[in-house]
Amino acid sequence: MSDMIVKNQLRSIISLPSRSHPSTTGIEEALHKVKKINTTTDSSESILMSLAGLEELYSCTEEFLKMGSTQRVMSSDGSEFMEEMLDGSLRLMDICSVSRDLMVETHEHVRGVQSCLRRKKLAGGGDQLDVAVLGYVGFRKNMRKEARKLLGSLKNIDGGLSSSLSVINRDQDEHFVAVIDAMRRVVSVSVLVLRSFLEFLSGRQSNIKSKLASVLKKKKVHHDEGTNNELESLDSAICCSHDDLQKKLEDVEMSIDGFEKNLEGLFRRLIRTRASLLNIISH
């Protein structure tokens, strides 16, 4: 899915006609803040801002779920809807957790390559660098596969959301309809932002294995000037033995530091949101 399509879907989701209610004001404002984030590029800065926006959105959602009026509506009229939300929250938590783990592993591999690169500059040690490069390239291949699997999971969440829209009866209580609309829009925006992040990880398909063979044979490979993000830029630099490899490694390290922090924050918010949903069911 292209970033322009993501932007258009985000706009349409947030502007869906719904019965506004005073209780949903906080969520509405947080949704609009996420909407304003620039999603026309796949830059790490844009994605970091989107993830931070999600964390704020779930903070508002947590407060919304603690409201007595919200709890009364959801506990009395929304059993099927609550099951939908609980399933979606668990799936989002799993995706967020795996994504965070991928960032931790990326950090380890990047630091390993950086360490070997420094040793090579100081006292040779090219063989160690080749081994570290091989490890990183293998990890990136697995990262792409994992990101595509997670994208499939997101699609399932989105599909489940769409197929259950019939649960809402527009003749039902206005507050009940507003609550369901607000919560489903929170999930939909979450799917879009996480999809953007995972597409950043998966990147374009590239023949990185053949590039690796070239660098291990000490052959020169031209740098791909068309790379779109820090990870893809490093993919090319690490397989081409360019002088700016250290800079590319530093750029990726800075990005994944931010991703790891924001994903951890989002994961904690998702846990609290799920706890609030479970609390409503138990009372």
C-alpha positions as CSV (number, residue, x, y, z in Angstrom):
1,M,0.0,0.0,0.0
2,S,1.5,3.4,-1.0
3,D,1.9,6.2,1.5
4,M,-0.6,8.3,-0.5
5,I,-3.2,5.6,-0.1
6,V,-2.4,5.4,3.6
7,K,-2.9,9.2,3.9
8,N,-6.2,9.1,2.1
9,Q,-7.5,6.2,4.2
10,L,-6.4,8.0,7.4
11,R,-8.3,11.1,6.3
12,S,-11.4,9.1,5.4
13,I,-11.4,7.1,8.7
14,I,-11.1,10.2,10.8
15,S,-13.7,12.0,8.9
16,L,-16.2,9.1,9.0
17,P,-19.7,10.4,9.8
18,S,-20.5,9.6,13.4
19,R,-22.8,10.7,16.1
20,S,-20.6,13.0,18.1
21,H,-20.9,12.9,21.9
22,P,-19.3,15.1,24.5
23,S,-17.6,12.0,26.0
24,T,-15.6,11.3,22.9
25,T,-14.1,14.8,22.6
26,G,-10.7,13.8,23.9
27,I,-10.4,10.9,21.5
28,E,-11.6,13.1,18.6
29,E,-8.9,15.6,19.3
30,A,-6.2,13.0,19.6
31,L,-7.3,11.4,16.3
32,H,-7.1,14.8,14.5
33,K,-3.5,15.3,15.9
34,V,-2.5,11.9,14.3
35,K,-4.2,13.0,11.1
36,K,-2.1,16.1,10.9
37,I,1.2,14.1,11.0
38,N,2.8,14.0,7.6
39,T,2.3,10.5,6.1
40,T,3.3,11.3,2.6
41,T,6.8,10.0,3.1
42,D,8.2,6.8,4.7
43,S,10.9,8.8,6.6
44,S,11.8,7.6,10.0
45,E,10.9,11.1,11.4
46,S,7.4,10.9,10.1
47,I,6.9,7.4,11.5
48,L,8.3,8.3,14.9
49,M,5.8,11.2,15.1
50,S,3.0,8.8,14.1
51,L,3.9,6.3,16.8
52,A,4.2,9.1,19.4
53,G,0.8,10.3,18.3
54,L,-0.6,6.8,18.8
55,E,0.8,6.7,22.3
56,E,-1.0,10.0,23.1
57,L,-4.2,8.6,21.5
58,Y,-4.2,5.5,23.7
59,S,-3.6,7.7,26.7
60,C,-6.8,9.5,25.8
61,T,-8.5,6.2,25.2
62,E,-7.6,4.9,28.6
63,E,-9.2,8.0,30.2
64,F,-12.2,7.5,28.0
65,L,-12.6,3.9,29.1
66,K,-12.5,5.0,32.8
67,M,-15.5,7.2,32.4
68,G,-18.6,5.9,34.2
69,S,-20.8,6.8,31.2
70,T,-18.6,4.8,28.8
71,Q,-18.4,1.8,31.1
72,R,-22.2,1.7,31.6
73,V,-22.8,1.8,27.8
74,M,-20.2,-0.8,26.9
75,S,-21.1,-3.2,29.7
76,S,-24.8,-3.1,29.0
77,D,-25.0,-3.0,25.2
78,G,-21.6,-3.9,23.8
79,S,-20.8,-7.6,24.5
80,E,-20.1,-8.5,20.9
81,F,-18.2,-5.2,20.4
82,M,-16.2,-5.8,23.5
83,E,-15.1,-9.2,22.2
84,E,-14.0,-7.4,19.0
85,M,-12.0,-4.8,20.9
86,L,-10.3,-7.4,23.1
87,D,-9.3,-9.5,20.1
88,G,-8.0,-6.4,18.3
89,S,-6.1,-5.1,21.4
90,L,-4.3,-8.5,21.8
91,R,-3.3,-8.6,18.1
92,L,-2.0,-5.1,18.3
93,M,0.0,-5.9,21.4
94,D,1.6,-8.9,19.7
95,I,2.5,-6.9,16.7
96,C,3.9,-4.1,18.8
97,S,5.9,-6.5,20.9
98,V,7.5,-8.4,18.0
99,S,8.3,-5.0,16.3
100,R,10.0,-3.8,19.4
101,D,12.0,-7.1,19.6
102,L,13.1,-6.5,16.0
103,M,14.4,-3.1,16.9
104,V,16.4,-4.6,19.8
105,E,18.0,-7.2,17.4
106,T,18.7,-4.5,14.8
107,H,20.5,-2.5,17.5
108,E,22.7,-5.5,18.4
109,H,23.6,-6.2,14.8
110,V,24.3,-2.5,14.0
111,R,26.6,-2.2,17.0
112,G,28.4,-5.4,16.0
113,V,29.1,-4.0,12.6
114,Q,30.2,-0.7,14.1
115,S,32.6,-2.4,16.4
116,C,34.2,-4.5,13.7
117,L,34.4,-1.5,11.4
118,R,36.3,0.5,14.1
119,R,38.7,-2.5,14.7
120,K,39.4,-2.7,11.0
121,K,40.3,0.9,10.8
122,L,42.6,0.6,13.8
123,A,44.3,-2.7,13.1
124,G,42.9,-4.5,10.2
125,G,40.5,-7.3,10.9
126,G,38.6,-7.4,7.7
127,D,37.5,-11.0,8.2
128,Q,35.6,-10.1,11.3
129,L,33.9,-7.3,9.5
130,D,32.8,-9.6,6.7
131,V,31.3,-12.0,9.3
132,A,29.4,-9.1,11.0
133,V,28.2,-8.0,7.6
134,L,27.0,-11.5,6.8
135,G,25.2,-11.6,10.1
136,Y,23.5,-8.3,9.5
137,V,22.4,-9.2,6.0
138,G,20.9,-12.5,7.2
139,F,19.1,-10.7,9.9
140,R,17.7,-8.1,7.5
141,K,16.4,-10.9,5.3
142,N,14.6,-12.4,8.3
143,M,13.3,-8.9,9.3
144,R,11.7,-8.4,5.9
145,K,9.9,-11.8,6.2
146,E,8.8,-11.0,9.8
147,A,7.5,-7.6,8.8
148,R,5.5,-9.1,5.9
149,K,3.9,-11.6,8.4
150,L,3.0,-8.8,10.7
151,L,1.5,-6.8,7.8
152,G,-0.7,-9.8,7.2
153,S,-1.8,-9.8,10.9
154,L,-2.7,-6.1,10.5
155,K,-4.8,-6.9,7.5
156,N,-6.7,-9.4,9.5
157,I,-7.4,-6.8,12.2
158,D,-8.6,-4.4,9.5
159,G,-10.7,-7.1,7.8
160,G,-12.3,-8.1,11.1
161,L,-13.1,-4.4,11.8
162,S,-14.8,-4.0,8.5
163,S,-16.8,-7.2,8.6
164,S,-18.3,-6.4,12.0
165,L,-19.5,-2.9,11.2
166,S,-23.0,-4.3,10.9
167,V,-23.1,-4.6,14.7
168,I,-23.9,-0.9,14.9
169,N,-27.5,-0.2,14.6
170,R,-27.9,3.5,13.8
171,D,-31.2,3.5,15.7
172,Q,-29.4,2.5,18.9
173,D,-28.6,4.9,21.7
174,E,-26.6,7.9,20.5
175,H,-23.9,7.5,23.2
176,F,-23.5,3.8,22.4
177,V,-23.0,4.5,18.7
178,A,-20.5,7.3,19.5
179,V,-18.5,5.0,21.8
180,I,-18.3,2.2,19.2
181,D,-17.4,4.7,16.4
182,A,-14.7,6.3,18.5
183,M,-13.1,3.0,19.5
184,R,-13.1,1.5,16.0
185,R,-11.5,4.6,14.6
186,V,-8.8,4.3,17.3
187,V,-8.1,0.7,16.1
188,S,-8.2,1.7,12.4
189,V,-5.7,4.5,12.8
190,S,-3.5,2.2,14.8
191,V,-3.5,-0.3,11.9
192,L,-2.5,2.4,9.5
193,V,0.3,3.8,11.5
194,L,1.8,0.4,12.3
195,R,1.4,-0.6,8.6
196,S,3.5,2.4,7.7
197,F,6.2,1.4,10.2
198,L,6.3,-2.2,9.0
199,E,6.5,-1.2,5.4
200,F,9.5,1.0,6.4
201,L,11.1,-2.2,7.8
202,S,10.2,-4.4,4.9
203,G,11.4,-1.9,2.3
204,R,11.7,-2.7,-1.4
205,Q,12.9,-6.1,-2.5
206,S,16.6,-6.0,-3.4
207,N,19.2,-8.5,-4.4
208,I,21.1,-8.0,-1.2
209,K,22.5,-11.5,-1.3
210,S,24.3,-11.0,-4.6
211,K,25.6,-7.6,-3.3
212,L,27.0,-9.4,-0.3
213,A,28.8,-11.9,-2.5
214,S,30.4,-9.0,-4.3
215,V,31.7,-7.2,-1.2
216,L,33.1,-10.4,0.2
217,K,35.0,-10.8,-3.0
218,K,36.2,-7.3,-2.6
219,K,34.4,-6.1,-5.8
220,K,33.0,-2.7,-6.3
221,V,29.3,-2.3,-6.4
222,H,27.7,1.0,-7.3
223,H,25.6,2.6,-4.5
224,D,21.9,2.7,-5.1
225,E,21.0,6.4,-5.0
226,G,17.3,5.6,-5.0
227,T,17.0,4.2,-1.5
228,N,14.1,5.7,0.4
229,N,14.9,5.2,4.1
230,E,17.8,4.7,6.5
231,L,17.5,0.9,6.5
232,E,17.6,0.7,2.7
233,S,20.4,3.2,2.6
234,L,22.4,1.0,5.0
235,D,21.5,-2.1,2.9
236,S,23.3,-0.6,0.0
237,A,26.2,1.0,1.9
238,I,26.9,-2.2,3.9
239,C,27.1,-4.2,0.7
240,C,29.2,-1.7,-1.2
241,S,32.0,-0.9,1.2
242,H,31.5,2.8,0.8
243,D,33.4,5.3,3.0
244,D,30.1,6.6,4.5
245,L,29.2,3.2,6.0
246,Q,29.9,4.5,9.6
247,K,27.5,7.4,9.0
248,K,24.8,5.1,7.6
249,L,25.2,2.9,10.7
250,E,24.9,5.9,13.0
251,D,21.7,7.1,11.1
252,V,20.1,3.6,11.6
253,E,21.1,3.5,15.2
254,M,19.5,6.8,15.9
255,S,16.3,5.8,14.1
256,I,15.9,2.4,15.9
257,D,16.6,4.1,19.2
258,G,13.5,6.2,18.6
259,F,11.4,3.3,17.3
260,E,12.3,1.1,20.3
261,K,11.4,3.8,22.7
262,N,8.1,4.7,21.1
263,L,7.1,1.1,20.5
264,E,7.8,0.3,24.2
265,G,5.6,3.3,25.2
266,L,2.8,2.3,22.8
267,F,3.0,-1.3,24.1
268,R,2.5,-0.2,27.7
269,R,-0.5,2.0,26.6
270,L,-2.0,-1.0,24.8
271,I,-1.6,-3.1,28.0
272,R,-3.5,-0.5,30.0
273,T,-6.2,-0.2,27.4
274,R,-6.7,-3.9,27.4
275,A,-6.8,-3.9,31.2
276,S,-9.5,-1.2,31.1
277,L,-11.6,-3.3,28.7
278,L,-11.3,-6.4,30.9
279,N,-12.3,-4.3,33.9
280,I,-15.4,-3.2,32.1
281,I,-16.3,-6.8,31.3
282,S,-15.7,-8.0,34.9
283,H,-18.1,-5.4,36.4
